């Protein structure tokens, strides 16, 4: 089974090898579409800890479930809606509060322990139902229909917040450590998800369409998978696997209800990581990845034209290390984006397949981890993560802070191509989250819905840390995932994704089609204010994208130098910032 994978699979089913360790006969894991999930938080403006004891009431609907948000110790909630919890003061926060804003005017905050907001997560049936919150420290009521997605309703004079959140479902199984998910949508709107699943000193690539996960590899050392679905409903999964001293890319395909034997996709003499897949819905598929060649990191691509896979071609043309590829089809065009250190600072580059390399970003900021989407007319949109200039250089305690420390801050920027000019969308993504969370907004994933035209963005954000010092050292950080959408001049209020708390490198994956956004994400299962990981699990949710498209327009031009003007710095190989750590430690792995 070599070049003509599809033709061979269709003509000779006997060549297909069933590799699943389990047959997916379990019921589909689907969220109850009749249930609306809401989060009620209190204590946002308190200056002292406070007791909250009372009851939730639902008029004109049904309370289908209730749980605590940030509960600990003696906090309790019952199925009938009664609750008792105590907000507590502790070291907390993504950045110091006024009068010690970031960067602080003094080294010592005299009040490092502050009350931490807590609350409840409700599962309710009935869009028109009315919710009552009656407690010892305050009461209020609201109608569910007045709390749509992407809106926060303030109550109790701003001390409380109510918001609608995604209605999630768990895809992973007990007893496995699951991480690095990727999602794709089939021609009938079906959701397919691939992820790494670890157990017994080895990991597997798992795949699920909502049923019991199928493990399509043997036990091994694998890197995060990618997934896509072609017009016939055939599911393609690419992943990196360690073979000897090298990592190589492999692909397996689910055709005619069975998985093919994996075939190697990467050339010899390289190590290959971080695969990404994109499909145009007409039979073409792009596989892009990061490869290590002769001591340099490069971006490679292979294209499937509907009949056979082409040879691997290199996309970046400079001598700087290139990282984090992303690819998307739209309007008959294929766009690829990546980041590169060729100018002496990580910058974003993009190219249309068959076209020249274009530098998207300008200046010397730390610009990394792009995500790309393409509109129906072929217009590319690129989102990326950014920090300040001179990142990773010459920063130390009690010396001139010429550079930017590794995790001083994070922000997201979004650009689109208007004619031959890259422009930045005018809205600030950080404005979509509360002010206290805006210091670390990162890891964007964007998608354009082919039906509604909606531009969506999922991202990660550090929401708390046990310790966050003014010298930018922090510990016990927690990151959570959010979803926002472009509103024409701004990004909508971000919707939290429940059970998404985890480490910095955990990711959220996003795909959109037929007026529906599908999201999958990981959690490390840490109980609130504890440091030990629990179960690493995969969750998924679907949200409507209806509401009309908003045009890509406005914003300032990004005047970046031509890509060919980039020259590798003379001290490139001695520059510490030029060597980026590209792995994550997962619990249980040696």
C-alpha positions as CSV (number, residue, x, y, z in Angstrom):
1,X,0.0,0.0,0.0
2,X,2.1,2.9,-1.3
3,X,1.0,6.0,-3.2
4,X,-2.6,5.4,-4.2
5,X,-3.9,4.8,-0.8
6,X,-7.5,5.6,-1.5
7,X,-7.7,3.6,-4.7
8,X,-6.0,0.6,-3.2
9,X,-8.2,0.6,-0.2
10,X,-11.4,0.8,-2.3
11,X,-10.3,-1.8,-4.8
12,X,-8.7,-4.3,-2.3
13,X,-10.4,-4.3,1.1
14,X,-8.4,-7.3,2.0
15,X,-5.4,-5.1,2.3
16,X,-7.0,-3.2,5.1
17,X,-5.8,-4.2,8.5
18,X,-8.0,-3.8,11.5
19,X,-5.8,-2.2,14.2
20,X,-8.3,-1.2,16.8
21,X,-7.7,-2.7,20.3
22,X,-11.5,-2.3,20.9
23,X,-14.5,-2.3,18.7
24,X,-16.4,1.0,19.3
25,X,-19.8,-0.4,20.3
26,X,-20.5,1.9,23.3
27,X,-23.2,4.5,23.1
28,X,-22.2,7.8,21.6
29,X,-20.9,10.3,24.2
30,X,-23.2,13.3,23.6
31,X,-24.2,16.2,25.7
32,X,-27.9,16.6,26.6
33,X,-29.0,19.3,24.1
34,X,-31.9,20.2,26.3
35,X,-29.7,21.2,29.2
36,X,-28.3,24.8,29.6
37,X,-25.2,25.2,31.8
38,X,-24.7,28.3,33.8
39,X,-21.9,29.5,36.2
40,X,-22.7,31.7,39.1
41,X,-19.7,33.3,40.8
42,X,-19.7,35.5,43.9
43,X,-17.0,37.4,45.9
44,X,-15.5,39.3,43.0
45,X,-15.4,42.6,44.9
46,X,-15.3,41.4,48.5
47,X,-12.5,42.6,50.7
48,X,-12.9,39.8,53.3
49,X,-14.0,36.2,53.3
50,X,-17.7,35.6,53.5
51,X,-20.1,32.7,54.1
52,X,-22.7,31.8,51.5
53,X,-25.5,29.5,52.7
54,X,-28.8,29.2,50.8
55,X,-30.7,27.6,48.0
56,X,-31.1,27.7,44.2
57,X,-34.7,27.7,42.9
58,X,-36.0,27.2,39.4
59,X,-39.4,28.5,38.2
60,X,-40.8,27.4,34.9
61,X,-38.0,24.8,34.3
62,X,-36.0,22.1,35.9
63,X,-32.8,21.9,37.9
64,X,-31.1,19.0,36.1
65,X,-27.8,19.2,38.0
66,X,-25.7,21.4,40.3
67,X,-22.0,21.3,41.5
68,X,-19.6,23.6,43.2
69,X,-17.2,25.9,41.5
70,X,-13.8,26.2,43.3
71,X,-15.2,24.2,46.3
72,X,-12.8,23.0,49.0
73,X,-12.8,21.8,52.6
74,X,-16.3,21.9,54.1
75,X,-18.1,23.4,51.1
76,X,-21.2,21.5,50.1
77,X,-24.0,21.5,47.5
78,X,-27.0,19.1,47.3
79,X,-29.1,17.9,44.4
80,X,-32.1,19.9,45.6
81,X,-30.2,23.1,45.2
82,X,-29.2,23.8,48.8
83,X,-25.6,24.9,49.3
84,X,-23.1,26.1,51.9
85,X,-19.7,27.4,51.1
86,X,-17.2,29.9,52.5
87,X,-15.0,32.1,50.3
88,X,-11.4,32.2,51.6
89,X,-8.5,34.5,51.4
90,X,-5.3,33.1,49.8
91,X,-2.5,34.0,47.5
92,X,-4.3,34.1,44.1
93,X,-4.3,35.8,40.8
94,X,-2.8,36.1,37.4
95,X,-1.4,39.5,38.3
96,X,-1.5,41.8,41.4
97,X,-4.5,43.9,41.9
98,X,-4.5,47.7,42.3
99,X,-2.9,49.5,44.0
100,X,-0.2,47.1,42.9
101,X,-0.9,46.6,39.2
102,X,1.5,45.0,36.8
103,X,4.3,46.1,36.8
104,X,4.1,46.9,40.6
105,X,5.4,50.1,42.0
106,X,6.9,48.3,45.0
107,X,8.4,44.9,45.6
108,X,6.2,43.9,48.5
109,X,2.4,43.8,48.3
110,X,1.2,44.4,51.9
111,X,-2.0,42.4,51.2
112,X,-1.0,39.3,49.1
113,X,-3.9,37.2,50.5
114,X,-7.3,38.2,49.0
115,X,-10.8,36.5,48.9
116,X,-11.1,34.1,46.0
117,X,-14.4,34.1,44.1
118,X,-16.4,30.9,44.3
119,X,-19.8,29.7,43.2
120,X,-22.0,27.2,41.6
121,X,-22.4,25.5,38.2
122,X,-26.1,24.8,37.3
123,X,-27.5,22.5,34.7
124,X,-31.0,23.7,33.9
125,X,-33.8,22.7,31.5
126,X,-36.0,25.5,30.1
127,X,-34.7,28.6,28.2
128,X,-37.5,30.7,29.7
129,X,-37.0,29.5,33.3
130,X,-36.3,31.9,36.1
131,X,-33.4,31.2,38.5
132,X,-33.5,32.4,42.1
133,X,-30.3,32.6,44.2
134,X,-31.1,33.1,47.9
135,X,-28.2,33.1,50.4
136,X,-27.1,34.5,53.8
137,X,-24.9,37.1,52.1
138,X,-27.2,38.2,49.2
139,X,-29.9,37.2,46.8
140,X,-30.9,37.8,43.2
141,X,-32.8,36.3,40.4
142,X,-32.5,36.2,36.6
143,X,-34.1,34.6,33.5
144,X,-32.0,32.1,31.7
145,X,-32.9,33.6,28.3
146,X,-31.2,36.9,29.5
147,X,-27.9,35.1,29.8
148,X,-26.9,34.1,26.2
149,X,-23.5,32.9,25.2
150,X,-20.8,35.5,25.2
151,X,-22.4,37.7,27.8
152,X,-21.7,38.2,31.5
153,X,-24.5,39.4,33.7
154,X,-23.4,41.2,36.9
155,X,-25.5,40.8,40.0
156,X,-25.1,41.9,43.7
157,X,-23.8,45.2,42.6
158,X,-20.9,43.7,40.7
159,X,-19.9,41.2,43.5
160,X,-21.5,38.4,41.5
161,X,-21.4,37.2,37.9
162,X,-23.7,34.9,35.9
163,X,-22.6,33.5,32.5
164,X,-23.7,30.7,30.2
165,X,-20.9,28.1,29.6
166,X,-20.5,25.2,27.2
167,X,-22.3,22.0,27.9
168,X,-19.5,19.5,27.8
169,X,-19.1,15.7,27.5
170,X,-16.2,13.5,28.5
171,X,-14.7,11.4,25.6
172,X,-11.9,9.6,27.4
173,X,-12.0,6.5,29.6
174,X,-11.1,5.9,33.2
175,X,-7.6,4.6,33.9
176,X,-5.9,6.4,31.1
177,X,-3.9,9.7,31.0
178,X,-5.2,11.5,27.9
179,X,-3.7,14.6,26.3
180,X,-3.1,16.6,23.1
181,X,-6.5,16.4,21.3
182,X,-7.3,17.3,17.8
183,X,-10.8,17.6,16.2
184,X,-12.2,17.4,12.7
185,X,-15.7,17.5,11.2
186,X,-17.0,15.0,8.7
187,X,-19.2,15.7,5.6
188,X,-22.4,15.0,7.6
189,X,-21.4,17.2,10.5
190,X,-20.0,14.3,12.6
191,X,-17.2,15.0,15.1
192,X,-14.0,13.0,15.0
193,X,-11.4,13.4,17.7
194,X,-7.8,12.0,18.1
195,X,-5.6,12.3,21.1
196,X,-2.7,10.7,23.0
197,X,-3.7,8.1,25.6
198,X,-1.1,6.9,28.1
199,X,-1.0,3.8,30.3
200,X,1.6,1.3,31.4
201,X,4.8,3.2,30.5
202,X,3.7,3.9,26.9
203,X,1.1,5.9,24.9
204,X,-1.3,5.2,22.1
205,X,-3.1,7.3,19.6
206,X,-6.8,7.1,20.4
207,X,-9.7,8.1,18.0
208,X,-13.4,8.5,18.8
209,X,-16.5,9.7,17.0
210,X,-18.3,9.9,20.3
211,X,-18.3,6.2,21.0
212,X,-15.7,4.1,22.9
213,X,-12.2,5.2,21.9
214,X,-10.3,3.1,19.4
215,X,-6.5,2.9,19.8
216,X,-5.0,2.9,16.3
217,X,-1.4,2.3,17.3
218,X,0.6,-0.1,19.4
219,X,2.2,1.1,22.6
220,X,5.0,3.5,21.9
221,X,6.4,7.0,22.2
222,X,4.2,9.3,20.2
223,X,3.7,13.0,19.6
224,X,0.4,14.8,19.3
225,X,-1.8,13.5,16.5
226,X,-3.6,15.4,13.8
227,X,-7.0,14.4,12.2
228,X,-9.1,15.3,9.2
229,X,-12.0,13.8,7.2
230,X,-12.4,13.7,3.4
231,X,-15.7,14.0,1.4
232,X,-16.3,10.3,1.5
233,X,-16.1,10.3,5.3
234,X,-12.7,8.6,5.4
235,X,-10.9,9.6,8.5
236,X,-7.2,10.4,8.3
237,X,-4.9,10.5,11.4
238,X,-1.3,11.5,11.3
239,X,1.1,11.2,14.3
240,X,4.8,11.2,15.2
241,X,6.3,8.0,16.6
242,X,9.8,7.4,17.9
243,X,11.7,4.8,15.9
244,X,15.3,4.3,17.1
245,X,16.8,7.7,17.6
246,X,14.4,9.6,15.3
247,X,10.7,10.5,15.3
248,X,8.8,9.8,12.1
249,X,5.4,10.7,10.8
250,X,2.9,8.0,10.1
251,X,-0.7,8.0,8.8
252,X,-3.6,5.6,9.2
253,X,-7.0,6.0,7.5
254,X,-10.4,4.7,8.4
255,X,-11.9,3.5,5.2
256,X,-14.9,1.2,4.7
257,X,-15.3,1.0,8.5
258,X,-11.7,-0.2,9.1
259,X,-8.3,1.3,9.9
260,X,-5.5,0.8,7.4
261,X,-2.0,-0.2,8.3
262,X,0.0,2.9,9.1
263,X,2.3,4.2,6.4
264,X,5.3,6.3,6.9
265,X,5.0,9.9,5.6
266,X,8.3,11.5,6.6
267,X,11.6,11.3,4.6
268,X,14.7,9.5,6.0
269,X,17.4,11.3,8.0
270,X,15.0,13.6,9.9
271,X,13.1,13.7,13.1
272,X,9.5,14.9,12.6
273,X,7.1,16.4,15.1
274,X,3.9,18.5,15.4
275,X,1.9,17.3,12.4
276,X,-1.2,19.2,11.2
277,X,-3.8,18.2,8.7
278,X,-6.1,20.2,6.5
279,X,-8.7,19.2,3.9
280,X,-10.6,21.2,1.3
281,X,-13.8,19.1,1.3
282,X,-13.2,18.1,-2.3
283,X,-10.5,15.5,-1.9
284,X,-7.3,17.5,-1.4
285,X,-5.4,17.0,1.9
286,X,-2.4,18.9,3.2
287,X,0.0,17.4,5.8
288,X,2.4,19.9,7.4
289,X,4.9,19.4,10.2
290,X,8.2,20.4,11.8
291,X,11.3,18.5,10.9
292,X,14.8,18.5,12.1
293,X,17.4,18.5,9.3
294,X,21.1,18.9,9.8
295,X,20.7,20.7,13.1
296,X,18.0,23.0,11.8
297,X,14.2,23.0,12.3
298,X,12.3,23.3,9.1
299,X,8.6,23.2,8.0
300,X,7.7,20.4,5.5
301,X,4.5,19.7,3.6
302,X,3.0,16.8,1.6
303,X,-0.1,17.2,-0.5
304,X,-2.7,14.6,-1.5
305,X,-4.4,15.6,-4.8
306,X,-7.3,13.1,-4.5
307,X,-5.2,10.3,-6.1
308,X,-1.7,10.2,-4.6
309,X,0.5,11.9,-2.1
310,X,3.2,14.2,-3.4
311,X,6.8,14.3,-2.1
312,X,7.8,16.3,0.9
313,X,8.7,19.9,0.1
314,X,10.2,22.5,2.4
315,X,8.1,25.7,3.0
316,X,10.5,28.0,4.9
317,X,13.4,29.3,2.9
318,X,15.6,30.9,5.5
319,X,18.3,29.5,7.8
320,X,16.4,30.2,11.1
321,X,14.7,27.6,13.1
322,X,11.0,27.3,12.1
323,X,8.3,26.0,14.5
324,X,4.6,25.4,15.0
325,X,3.1,25.0,11.5
326,X,-0.6,25.4,10.8
327,X,-2.6,25.0,7.6
328,X,-6.1,25.7,6.2
329,X,-8.0,25.6,2.9
330,X,-10.5,28.2,1.8
331,X,-11.8,29.5,-1.5
332,X,-9.7,26.9,-3.3
333,X,-6.5,28.1,-1.7
334,X,-4.2,26.5,0.8
335,X,-2.4,28.7,3.3
336,X,0.3,27.7,5.7
337,X,1.7,29.7,8.6
338,X,4.6,29.1,11.0
339,X,7.0,31.0,13.2
340,X,10.8,31.4,12.6
341,X,13.8,32.9,14.3
342,X,15.5,34.0,11.1
343,X,15.5,37.7,11.9
344,X,16.9,37.2,15.5
345,X,13.4,37.3,17.0
346,X,10.6,34.9,16.5
347,X,8.2,36.2,13.8
348,X,5.2,34.9,11.9
349,X,5.5,33.8,8.3
350,X,2.9,32.5,5.8
351,X,2.6,31.5,2.2
352,X,-0.1,30.3,-0.1
353,X,0.8,26.9,-1.5
354,X,2.8,27.6,-4.7
355,X,3.3,31.2,-3.8
356,X,6.2,33.1,-2.1
357,X,6.9,33.3,1.6
358,X,5.5,36.4,3.3
359,X,6.5,37.8,6.6
360,X,3.3,38.7,8.5
361,X,4.6,40.4,11.6
362,X,6.8,43.5,12.0
363,X,9.3,44.5,14.7
364,X,11.1,42.4,17.3
365,X,8.3,41.0,19.5
366,X,8.2,37.4,20.4
367,X,5.5,36.2,17.9
368,X,4.9,32.4,17.9
369,X,2.4,29.5,17.6
370,X,0.2,30.7,14.7
371,X,-3.2,29.4,13.8
372,X,-4.5,30.0,10.3
373,X,-8.0,30.0,8.7
374,X,-9.1,30.9,5.2
375,X,-12.4,32.5,4.2
376,X,-14.7,31.4,1.4
377,X,-13.0,33.9,-1.0
378,X,-9.5,32.6,0.0
379,X,-8.6,35.5,2.4
380,X,-6.2,34.1,5.0
381,X,-6.5,35.0,8.7
382,X,-3.7,34.3,11.1
383,X,-3.7,34.5,14.9
384,X,-0.6,34.2,17.0
385,X,0.7,34.5,20.5
386,X,3.0,37.4,21.4
387,X,5.3,38.7,24.2
388,X,7.6,41.7,24.3
389,X,10.8,42.2,22.4
390,X,14.2,40.8,23.2
391,X,12.5,37.7,24.6
392,X,14.7,35.3,26.5
393,X,17.7,37.7,26.4
394,X,19.7,39.4,29.2
395,X,17.2,39.4,32.0
396,X,18.4,38.9,35.6
397,X,17.7,40.0,39.1
398,X,19.5,43.2,40.1
399,X,20.9,43.9,36.7
400,X,19.7,46.0,33.8
401,X,16.5,44.3,32.5
402,X,17.3,44.8,28.8
403,X,15.4,41.8,27.7
404,X,12.0,40.1,28.3
405,X,11.8,37.2,30.7
406,X,10.4,33.9,29.4
407,X,6.9,34.3,30.8
408,X,6.4,38.0,31.5
409,X,3.1,38.2,29.6
410,X,1.2,36.8,26.7
411,X,-1.3,38.4,24.3
412,X,-3.0,37.4,21.0
413,X,-2.9,39.3,17.8
414,X,-4.9,38.6,14.6
415,X,-4.0,39.6,11.1
416,X,-5.7,39.2,7.7
417,X,-4.6,39.7,4.2
418,X,-6.3,42.5,2.2
419,X,-4.9,42.4,-1.4
420,X,-1.2,42.1,-0.9
421,X,-1.2,43.9,2.5
422,X,-1.4,42.2,5.9
423,X,-3.6,44.1,8.3
424,X,-4.3,43.6,12.0
425,X,-7.9,43.2,13.1
426,X,-8.8,46.2,15.4
427,X,-10.2,44.3,18.4
428,X,-8.0,43.3,21.4
429,X,-8.6,39.7,22.3
430,X,-7.7,40.4,25.9
431,X,-10.8,42.5,26.2
432,X,-12.9,39.4,25.9
433,X,-11.9,38.2,29.4
434,X,-12.2,40.0,32.8
435,X,-9.5,42.6,33.5
436,X,-7.9,40.4,36.2
437,X,-7.1,37.7,33.6
438,X,-5.6,39.8,30.8
439,X,-1.9,39.3,31.5
440,X,-1.6,35.8,30.0
441,X,-3.9,35.3,27.0
442,X,-2.4,32.8,24.6
443,X,-2.4,29.8,22.3
444,X,-5.1,30.9,19.8
445,X,-6.9,28.4,17.6
446,X,-9.1,30.0,14.9
447,X,-11.7,28.6,12.5
448,X,-14.1,30.1,9.9
449,X,-17.5,28.4,9.6
450,X,-18.2,27.7,5.9
451,X,-22.0,28.1,6.5
452,X,-22.3,31.0,8.9
453,X,-19.1,32.8,8.0
454,X,-18.4,33.2,11.7
455,X,-14.7,33.7,12.7
456,X,-14.2,31.9,16.0
457,X,-11.2,31.7,18.3
458,X,-10.4,29.4,21.2
459,X,-7.6,30.2,23.5
460,X,-5.9,29.5,26.8
461,X,-5.5,31.9,29.7
462,X,-3.8,31.7,33.1
463,X,-6.6,32.2,35.5
464,X,-4.8,31.8,38.8
465,X,-1.4,31.0,40.5
466,X,-0.6,30.0,44.0
467,X,2.4,32.3,43.9
468,X,3.0,35.1,41.4
469,X,6.0,37.2,42.4
470,X,6.8,40.7,41.0
471,X,10.1,39.2,39.5
472,X,7.7,37.2,37.3
473,X,8.4,33.8,39.0
474,X,5.2,31.9,39.6
475,X,4.1,28.5,40.7
476,X,0.9,26.4,40.9
477,X,-0.5,28.1,37.8
478,X,-3.8,27.1,36.3
479,X,-4.7,27.7,32.8
480,X,-8.3,27.4,31.3
481,X,-9.8,27.4,27.8
482,X,-12.2,29.9,26.4
483,X,-14.1,30.6,23.1
484,X,-14.8,34.0,21.5
485,X,-16.0,35.1,18.1
486,X,-15.4,38.2,15.9
487,X,-18.1,40.8,16.1
488,X,-16.9,43.1,13.4
489,X,-15.1,45.6,15.6
490,X,-14.3,43.6,18.7
491,X,-14.1,40.1,20.1
492,X,-17.2,38.9,22.0
493,X,-17.0,38.2,25.7
494,X,-15.3,34.8,26.0
495,X,-17.2,31.8,27.0
496,X,-15.4,29.5,29.5
497,X,-15.0,25.9,28.7
498,X,-15.7,23.8,31.9
499,X,-13.3,21.2,33.1
500,X,-10.4,22.8,31.2
501,X,-8.1,23.6,34.0
502,X,-4.6,22.4,33.3
503,X,-1.0,23.2,32.8
504,X,0.3,25.8,30.3
505,X,1.0,23.4,27.5
506,X,-2.4,21.8,27.4
507,X,-4.3,22.8,24.3
508,X,-7.7,23.3,22.9
509,X,-8.7,22.3,19.4
510,X,-11.4,23.9,17.3
511,X,-13.3,23.2,14.1
512,X,-16.4,24.7,12.7
513,X,-18.8,23.8,9.9
514,X,-22.6,23.8,9.2
515,X,-23.3,26.5,11.8
516,X,-21.7,24.5,14.6
517,X,-18.4,24.9,16.4
518,X,-16.8,21.7,17.8
519,X,-14.2,22.1,20.6
520,X,-12.1,19.5,22.4
521,X,-9.8,20.1,25.3
522,X,-7.8,18.5,28.1
523,X,-7.9,18.8,31.9
524,X,-5.3,17.6,34.4
525,X,-8.0,17.0,37.0
526,X,-6.5,19.0,39.8
527,X,-8.9,19.6,42.6
528,X,-9.2,23.3,43.5
529,X,-6.1,24.7,45.3
530,X,-4.3,21.3,45.1
531,X,-1.1,20.7,43.2
532,X,-1.3,16.9,42.5
533,X,-2.7,16.0,39.1
534,X,-5.8,13.9,38.9
535,X,-7.0,12.1,35.8
536,X,-6.0,13.7,32.5
537,X,-9.2,13.6,30.5
538,X,-10.6,14.8,27.1
539,X,-13.8,16.8,27.0
540,X,-15.8,18.1,24.0
541,X,-18.6,20.5,23.4
542,X,-20.6,21.9,20.4
543,X,-21.9,25.4,20.2
544,X,-23.9,27.2,17.5
545,X,-22.1,29.7,15.3
546,X,-25.4,31.2,13.9
547,X,-25.7,34.9,13.9
548,X,-24.2,36.0,10.7
549,X,-20.7,36.8,9.5
550,X,-18.9,40.0,10.3
551,X,-16.5,41.3,7.7
552,X,-12.8,41.3,8.0
553,X,-12.0,45.0,7.6
554,X,-10.3,47.9,9.3
555,X,-7.3,47.8,11.5
556,X,-3.8,49.1,11.0
557,X,-1.5,47.8,8.2
558,X,1.3,45.5,9.3
559,X,4.4,46.8,7.6
560,X,6.7,43.9,7.8
561,X,10.0,43.6,5.8
562,X,10.0,41.2,3.0
563,X,10.7,37.6,4.0
564,X,13.8,37.5,1.8
565,X,15.3,40.4,3.8
566,X,15.6,38.2,6.9
567,X,19.2,37.1,7.6
568,X,20.3,34.7,10.2
569,X,22.1,36.6,13.0
570,X,25.8,36.0,13.2
571,X,25.5,34.6,16.7
572,X,22.4,32.6,15.9
573,X,23.6,29.2,17.1
574,X,24.9,30.7,20.4
575,X,21.7,32.7,21.0
576,X,19.8,31.0,23.8
577,X,16.5,32.4,22.6
578,X,17.0,30.7,19.2
579,X,16.6,27.3,20.9
580,X,13.1,26.8,22.1
581,X,12.0,24.0,24.4
582,X,9.6,22.0,22.3
583,X,8.3,19.3,24.6
584,X,6.0,18.9,27.5
585,X,6.3,16.5,30.5
586,X,3.2,14.4,31.0
587,X,2.4,12.8,34.3
588,X,3.5,9.2,34.5
589,X,6.1,9.4,31.8
590,X,9.8,8.9,32.7
